[in-house]
């Protein structure tokens, strides 16, 4: 079929499938010049091979259709820079190997079981999203040495020990909701700045974490950590979440995180906070609700930048006088503790949004105390 006839065939297909004209020009001259093609949410089960005539395309979005395989015409669109096939029914990734100029690929929320070897041809790829598939392995990713963003969350991956050794430029990595039991293999990612490991079965912080000198954000919620030992190596951290683990011991080395601005420790089994918590003088928001903490160290008064402190539902009986030094504190949450008297220094906390607190006494009867 001649090129113009192929273009007309594409237009006829678009009309038959009720594709909006603003997304798909009905004029052959305009059609062959388009650089962005949007075919989202059209319930398409297939696409015509004649689309290979749109050789100027740089970006294609096929989000939320019913495609079961990579469309064949894509092999010919070697200029393509960005491709989105999210929320379809893909089970494999064969057919992408010729897209050697691609730098942004999103295949999240499909049914992909493994990563084709053809991924190794996409040497320019910087952004890759494979969230919400059925992956059990990361084999096939090791040659993507320009990758800067990788999302592998919500899969069934249990082992990452060898796959990341060549991803030297990676800055953002999502591995949440998988089946990981350890973090071996992450130590090679020395440029990593943002790491999400929520909802796995990891029991300890690997010594390899010490290599992640650029890491600024770490989400480690919903694992099986018993201690924070080793976290102190990450001295550039600004945001740390360790909620819903089995942590009973907050190690002294947490005091090394002097750049930290946000710390979440809720829903653990912590009985005490170390004196070194007072070193975190950049902290703006500290949440440690739902633990077994019975007293707070005097050094907490060093946290003069703190705007929000959540200590709800612990076993605290008294607060140190030093809490009055926290002049920037606006939100203080103490519900469900056993405090019967507030320190006089709390009258210095003039920025507080509320000054009446609810506690329970030793007989679990509710009491309220107001800062005078």
Residue pairs with C-beta under 8 A, 6 or more apart in sequence:
1 9
1 50
3 32
3 53
4 28
6 50
6 53
7 28
7 31
7 32
7 50
7 53
8 28
9 48
9 50
10 31
10 48
10 50
10 51
10 53
10 54
11 24
11 26
11 28
11 31
13 48
13 50
14 24
14 26
15 26
17 42
17 44
18 42
19 39
19 42
23 37
23 38
23 39
24 31
24 37
24 39
25 31
25 34
31 54
32 53
32 54
32 55
32 56
33 56
34 54
34 56
34 57
35 56
35 57
35 58
35 59
36 57
36 58
36 59
36 60
37 51
37 54
37 57
37 59
37 60
37 61
38 61
39 47
39 60
39 61
39 62
39 65
40 61
40 62
40 63
40 64
40 65
41 63
41 64
41 65
42 65
43 65
43 66
44 62
44 65
44 66
44 67
45 65
45 66
45 67
45 68
46 67
46 71
47 62
47 67
47 71
47 73
48 73
49 72
49 73
50 73
51 71
51 73
52 73
52 75
52 76
52 77
54 77
55 76
55 77
55 79
56 79
57 77
57 79
57 80
58 79
58 80
58 81
58 82
59 80
59 81
59 82
59 83
60 74
60 77
60 80
60 82
60 83
60 84
61 83
61 84
62 71
62 84
62 85
62 88
63 84
63 85
63 86
63 87
64 86
64 87
64 88
65 87
65 88
66 88
66 89
67 85
67 88
67 89
67 90
68 88
68 89
68 90
68 91
69 90
69 91
69 92
69 94
69 95
70 85
70 90
70 92
70 93
70 94
70 95
70 96
71 95
72 95
74 80
74 83
74 95
74 96
74 98
74 99
75 95
75 97
75 98
75 99
76 98
77 99
78 98
78 99
78 100
78 101
79 101
80 99
80 101
80 102
81 101
81 102
81 103
81 104
82 102
82 103
82 104
82 105
83 96
83 99
83 102
83 104
83 105
83 106
84 106
85 106
85 107
85 110
86 106
86 107
86 108
86 109
86 110
86 129
87 108
87 109
87 110
88 110
89 110
89 111
90 107
90 110
90 111
90 112
91 110
91 111
91 112
91 113
92 112
92 113
92 114
92 116
93 107
93 112
93 115
93 116
93 118
93 119
94 116
94 118
95 118
96 102
96 105
96 116
96 118
96 119
96 122
97 116
97 118
97 119
97 121
97 122
98 121
99 121
99 122
100 121
100 122
100 123
100 124
101 124
102 122
102 124
102 125
103 124
103 125
103 126
103 127
103 146
104 125
104 126
104 127
105 122
105 125
105 127
105 128
105 129
106 127
106 128
106 129
107 129
107 130
107 133
108 129
108 130
108 131
108 132
108 133
108 151
109 131
109 132
109 133
110 132
110 133
111 133
111 134
112 130
112 133
112 134
112 135
113 133
113 134
113 135
113 136
114 135
114 136
114 137
114 139
114 140
115 130
115 135
115 137
115 138
115 139
115 140
115 141
116 140
117 140
119 125
119 140
119 141
119 143
119 144
120 140
120 142
120 143
120 144
122 144
123 143
123 144
123 145
123 146
124 146
125 144
125 146
125 147
126 146
126 147
126 148
126 149
127 147
127 148
127 149
128 141
128 144
128 147
128 149
128 150
128 151
129 149
129 150
129 151
130 150
130 151
130 152
130 155
131 151
131 152
131 153
131 154
131 155
131 174
132 153
132 154
132 155
133 154
133 155
134 155
134 156
135 152
135 155
135 156
135 157
136 155
136 156
136 157
136 158
137 157
137 159
137 163
138 152
138 157
138 160
138 163
138 164
139 163
141 147
141 150
141 163
141 164
141 167
142 162
142 163
142 164
142 165
142 166
142 167
143 166
144 167
145 166
145 167
145 168
145 169
146 169
147 167
147 169
147 170
148 169
148 170
148 171
148 172
149 170
149 171
149 172
150 167
150 170
150 172
150 173
150 174
151 173
151 174
152 173
152 174
152 175
152 178
153 174
153 175
153 176
153 177
153 178
153 196
154 176
154 177
154 178
155 177
155 178
156 178
156 179
157 175
157 178
157 179
157 180
158 178
158 179
158 180
158 181
159 180
160 175
160 180
160 183
160 184
160 185
160 186
161 184
161 185
162 185
163 185
164 170
164 185
164 186
164 188
164 189
165 185
165 188
166 188
167 188
167 189
168 188
168 189
168 190
168 191
169 191
170 189
170 191
170 192
171 191
171 192
171 193
171 194
171 214
172 192
172 193
172 194
172 195
173 186
173 189
173 192
173 194
173 195
173 196
174 196
175 195
175 196
175 197
175 200
176 196
176 197
176 198
176 199
176 200
176 219
177 198
177 199
177 200
178 199
178 200
179 200
179 201
180 197
180 200
180 201
180 202
181 200
181 201
181 202
181 203
182 202
182 203
182 204
182 206
183 197
183 202
183 205
183 206
183 208
183 209
184 206
184 208
185 208
186 192
186 195
186 206
186 208
186 209
186 212
187 206
187 207
187 208
187 209
187 210
187 211
187 212
188 211
189 211
189 212
190 211
190 212
190 213
190 214
191 214
192 212
192 214
192 215
193 214
193 215
193 216
193 217
194 215
194 216
194 217
195 212
195 215
195 217
195 218
195 219
196 219
197 218
197 219
197 220
197 223
198 219
198 220
198 221
198 222
198 223
198 241
199 221
199 222
199 223
200 222
200 223
201 223
201 224
202 220
202 223
202 224
202 225
203 223
203 224
203 225
203 226
204 225
204 226
204 227
204 229
204 230
205 225
205 227
205 228
205 229
205 230
205 231
206 230
207 230
209 230
209 231
209 233
209 234
210 230
210 233
212 233
212 234
213 234
213 235
213 236
214 236
215 234
215 236
215 237
216 236
216 237
216 238
216 239
217 237
217 238
217 239
218 234
218 237
218 239
218 240
218 241
219 241
220 240
220 241
220 242
220 245
221 241
221 242
221 243
221 244
221 245
221 264
222 243
222 244
222 245
223 245
224 245
224 246
225 242
225 245
225 246
225 247
226 245
226 246
226 247
226 248
226 249
227 247
227 248
227 249
227 250
227 251
228 242
228 247
228 249
228 250
228 251
228 253
228 254
229 249
229 251
229 253
230 251
230 253
231 237
231 240
231 242
231 251
231 253
231 254
231 257
232 251
232 252
232 253
232 254
232 255
232 256
232 257
233 253
233 256
234 257
235 256
235 257
235 258
235 259
236 259
237 257
237 259
237 260
238 259
238 260
238 261
238 262
238 282
239 260
239 261
239 262
240 257
240 260
240 262
240 263
240 264
241 262
241 264
242 264
242 265
242 268
243 264
243 265
243 266
243 267
243 268
243 287
244 266
244 267
244 268
245 267
245 268
246 268
246 269
247 265
247 268
247 269
247 270
248 268
248 269
248 270
248 271
249 270
250 265
250 270
250 272
250 273
250 274
250 277
251 274
252 274
252 275
252 276
253 276
254 274
254 276
254 277
254 280
255 274
255 275
255 276
255 277
255 278
255 279
255 280
256 276
256 279
257 279
257 280
258 279
258 280
258 281
258 282
259 282
260 280
260 282
260 283
261 282
261 283
261 284
261 285
262 283
262 284
262 285
262 286
263 280
263 283
263 285
263 286
263 287
263 288
264 287
264 288
265 287
265 288
265 291
266 287
266 288
266 289
266 290
266 291
266 310
267 289
267 290
267 291
268 290
268 291
269 291
269 292
270 288
270 291
270 292
270 293
271 291
271 292
271 293
271 294
272 293
272 294
272 295
272 297
273 288
273 293
273 296
273 297
273 300
274 297
275 297
275 298
275 299
276 299
277 297
277 299
277 300
277 303
278 297
278 298
278 299
278 300
278 301
278 302
278 303
279 299
279 302
280 286
280 303
281 302
281 303
281 304
281 305
282 305
283 303
283 305
283 306
284 305
284 306
284 307
284 308
285 306
285 307
285 308
286 303
286 306
286 308
286 309
286 310
287 308
287 310
288 310
288 311
288 314
289 310
289 311
289 312
289 313
289 314
289 333
290 312
290 313
290 314
291 313
291 314
292 314
292 315
293 311
293 314
293 315
293 316
294 314
294 315
294 316
294 317
295 316
295 317
295 318
296 311
296 316
296 319
296 320
296 323
297 320
298 320
298 321
298 322
299 322
300 320
300 322
300 323
300 326
301 320
301 321
301 322
301 323
301 324
301 325
301 326
302 322
302 325
303 309
303 326
304 325
304 326
304 327
304 328
305 328
306 326
306 328
306 329
307 328
307 329
307 330
307 331
308 329
308 330
308 331
308 332
309 326
309 329
309 331
309 332
309 333
310 331
310 333
311 333
311 334
311 337
312 333
312 334
312 335
312 336
312 337
313 335
313 336
313 337
314 336
314 337
315 337
315 338
316 334
316 337
316 338
316 339
317 337
317 338
317 339
317 340
318 339
318 341
318 343
319 334
319 339
319 342
319 343
319 346
320 343
321 343
321 344
321 345
322 345
323 343
323 345
323 346
323 349
324 343
324 344
324 345
324 346
324 347
324 348
324 349
325 345
325 348
326 349
327 348
327 349
327 350
327 351
328 351
329 349
329 351
329 352
330 351
330 352
330 353
331 352
331 353
332 349
332 352
332 354
332 357
334 357
334 359
335 357
335 358
335 359
336 359
336 360
337 359
337 360
338 359
338 360
338 361
338 362
339 357
339 359
339 369
340 359
340 361
340 367
340 369
341 369
342 357
342 369
342 371
346 371
347 371
347 372
349 371
352 371
355 370
355 371
356 368
356 369
356 370
356 371
357 368
357 369
357 370
357 371
358 366
358 367
358 368
359 366
359 367
359 368
359 369
360 366
360 367
361 367
